[in-house]
């Protein structure tokens, strides 16, 4: 859908069960996962023309695909047995590589470094930074009472936006709610909660200029239907 005009939406895939997707850095390709029988497989398609799709993986449980900044690889999460790990698909050679445990891969401008989500021993999710070349792994966002998932790097590489838990309490009830959070890319400063709403806020992404964050929320709908919302990022 074009943001600058009130036009209709344009369909870019003709599949049965698309789960998640991202644009390539140049905006010309879409990479997505699809549920096909007992498998979740990765496909790519042209972002502007037709419905032709190229299959990247098969007969596996693959999710959350995204291109690296130079478009040489597609990173994704693969579920195997009781664990989830980050894999890479070399676009030119079709070689698959397994990197480390985790999910929700998010590449940085440095082609060797990516962010991901991991679950710790207390069953809470944390944000990690992984250097695929040196093997250095660093936990950058964690909390003893909250879980954090789905990190997305800002266009200038200075901030991460992600989903975090928020506890909402009232007379006789307490429940875990999801809101949007952000912090500096090193994870050591300016951790802030950006949304405060009883509806679940999920799947944040940046606008290309870094001035807005788009996210999915059930707010504003009595039936709890999820829609796309936008908020300015002014920090």
C-alpha positions in Angstrom: 0.0 0.0 0.0 1.4 3.4 -0.9 1.6 5.6 2.2 1.4 8.9 0.4 -2.1 8.3 -1.0 -5.4 6.7 0.0 -5.2 4.0 -2.6 -6.1 0.4 -2.3 -3.7 -2.4 -1.3 -1.7 -4.3 -3.9 -1.4 -8.1 -3.6 2.2 -9.3 -4.1 2.0 -13.0 -3.4 -0.6 -15.6 -4.4 0.1 -18.1 -1.7 -2.1 -20.0 0.9 -0.4 -19.3 4.2 2.2 -16.6 4.3 3.5 -16.2 7.9 6.0 -13.4 7.9 8.1 -11.3 5.4 10.7 -8.6 5.0 11.8 -6.4 2.1 15.3 -6.6 0.8 17.5 -3.5 1.5 17.1 -2.2 -2.0 13.3 -2.6 -1.9 13.2 -4.9 -5.0 12.7 -8.3 -3.3 10.4 -9.7 -0.7 11.5 -12.8 1.3 8.8 -14.6 3.3 8.0 -17.9 5.1 4.9 -20.0 4.3 3.2 -22.9 6.0 3.0 -25.8 3.6 1.7 -29.0 5.1 4.0 -29.9 8.0 6.8 -27.6 6.9 7.5 -23.8 7.1 9.5 -22.8 4.0 11.3 -19.7 2.8 10.5 -18.1 -0.5 11.5 -14.9 -2.4 9.5 -12.9 -4.9 9.8 -9.6 -6.8 8.4 -6.7 -4.7 6.8 -5.0 -7.7 5.9 -7.5 -10.4 3.9 -10.6 -10.6 3.4 -13.6 -8.3 6.4 -15.8 -9.3 8.2 -17.1 -6.2 11.5 -18.8 -5.8 11.8 -21.5 -3.1 14.9 -21.1 -0.8 14.4 -23.9 1.8 12.3 -27.1 1.9 11.0 -29.7 4.3 12.0 -27.8 7.4 10.5 -25.5 10.0 11.9 -22.1 8.9 10.8 -18.6 10.0 11.6 -14.9 10.1 13.7 -14.5 7.0 15.6 -11.3 6.2 18.4 -10.2 3.8 21.8 -9.1 5.0 22.7 -5.5 4.2 24.7 -6.5 1.1 22.0 -9.0 0.1 24.6 -11.8 -0.1 22.7 -13.9 2.4 19.2 -14.6 3.7 19.2 -15.2 7.5 16.4 -17.2 9.1 15.4 -19.2 12.2 15.1 -23.0 11.9 13.3 -25.1 14.5 14.9 -28.5 15.0 13.8 -30.9 17.7 13.6 -28.9 20.9 15.8 -26.0 19.8 15.8 -23.0 17.4 18.9 -21.8 15.6 19.9 -19.0 13.2 20.8 -20.2 9.6 22.1 -18.4 6.6 21.4 -19.0 2.9 24.1 -17.8 0.4 22.1 -16.2 -2.4 24.7 -16.9 -5.2 25.8 -20.4 -4.2 22.6 -21.7 -2.4 24.9 -22.9 0.4 23.2 -23.2 3.9 25.1 -22.5 7.1 24.1 -22.9 10.7 25.4 -20.1 12.9 24.2 -20.2 16.5 21.1 -20.8 18.7 18.4 -18.1 18.6 15.5 -16.7 16.6 14.3 -13.4 15.1 17.6 -12.7 13.2 18.3 -9.0 12.4 21.5 -8.2 10.5 23.5 -5.0 11.1 25.4 -3.0 8.5 28.4 -5.1 9.3 27.8 -8.3 7.3 29.3 -10.5 10.0 27.2 -9.2 12.9 23.5 -9.8 13.6 21.0 -9.4 16.5 18.7 -12.2 17.6 16.4 -13.4 20.4 17.4 -16.1 22.9 15.6 -17.7 25.8 17.6 -17.9 29.1 17.5 -20.5 31.9 14.6 -18.6 33.5 12.5 -19.0 30.4 12.7 -15.3 29.6 13.7 -13.9 26.2 16.8 -11.7 25.8 18.3 -9.7 22.9 21.8 -10.9 21.8 24.4 -9.6 19.4 26.3 -12.3 17.5 29.5 -11.9 15.4 29.4 -14.8 12.9 33.0 -14.4 11.9 34.7 -14.1 15.3 32.2 -16.1 17.3 31.8 -13.4 19.9 28.3 -13.5 21.5 27.0 -10.7 23.7 23.7 -10.3 25.6 22.7 -6.6 25.2 19.1 -6.5 26.5 17.9 -8.6 29.5 15.6 -8.1 32.5 14.8 -10.5 35.4 11.1 -9.9 35.1 10.4 -9.2 31.4 11.0 -10.9 28.1 12.2 -9.1 24.9 11.9 -10.3 21.3 12.1 -9.4 17.6 14.9 -6.7 17.5 14.9 -4.4 14.5 17.8 -2.1 13.8 17.2 1.6 12.9 18.3 2.8 9.5 21.1 4.8 11.1 22.3 1.8 13.1 22.0 3.6 16.4 18.8 2.2 17.9 17.0 -1.1 18.3 13.2 -1.3 18.5 11.7 -4.5 19.9 8.8 -6.1 21.7 8.8 -6.4 25.5 6.5 -7.6 28.3 4.6 -5.2 30.5 2.7 -6.3 33.5 -0.8 -4.8 33.7 -2.6 -5.0 37.1 -6.1 -4.0 38.2 -8.6 -5.0 40.9 -8.3 -8.7 41.1 -6.3 -9.3 38.0 -2.7 -9.2 36.6 -1.6 -10.2 33.1 1.4 -9.9 30.8 0.9 -7.5 28.0 3.3 -6.8 25.0 4.4 -3.2 24.2 7.1 -1.6 22.0 10.5 -0.8 23.5 13.7 0.8 22.2 17.3 1.2 23.3 20.7 2.1 21.9 22.3 -0.6 19.8 24.8 -1.4 22.5 22.0 -2.2 24.9 23.6 -0.3 27.7 21.7 3.0 27.6 18.3 4.6 27.2 16.1 1.5 27.4 12.6 3.0 27.1 9.1 1.8 26.8 7.4 3.5 23.8 3.8 2.2 24.0 1.5 1.8 27.0 -1.7 0.2 26.0 -3.8 -2.8 27.2 -3.9 -4.1 23.7 -0.9 -6.2 22.5 1.6 -4.2 20.4 3.8 -6.4 18.1 6.0 -6.6 15.0 7.7 -3.2 15.0 9.5 -1.9 12.0 11.2 1.4 11.1 10.3 3.8 8.3 13.2 4.2 5.9 14.1 7.6 7.3 14.0 6.4 10.9 11.4 9.0 11.9 8.5 6.6 12.5 7.9 3.1 13.8 5.1 1.0 12.4 3.6 -1.9 14.4 0.7 -4.2 14.7 -1.9 -3.6 17.5 -5.4 -4.6 18.5 -6.1 -1.2 19.9 -9.0 0.8 18.6 -11.0 -2.2 17.6 -13.8 -3.6 19.8 -13.5 -7.1 18.2 -9.7 -7.2 18.9 -8.8 -7.2 15.2 -5.2 -6.3 14.6 -4.3 -3.4 12.3 -1.2 -1.5 11.4 -0.3 1.6 13.5 2.4 4.3 13.3 4.1 6.4 15.9 6.9 9.0 15.6 10.3 8.3 17.0 11.7 11.6 18.4 14.5 10.6 20.8 
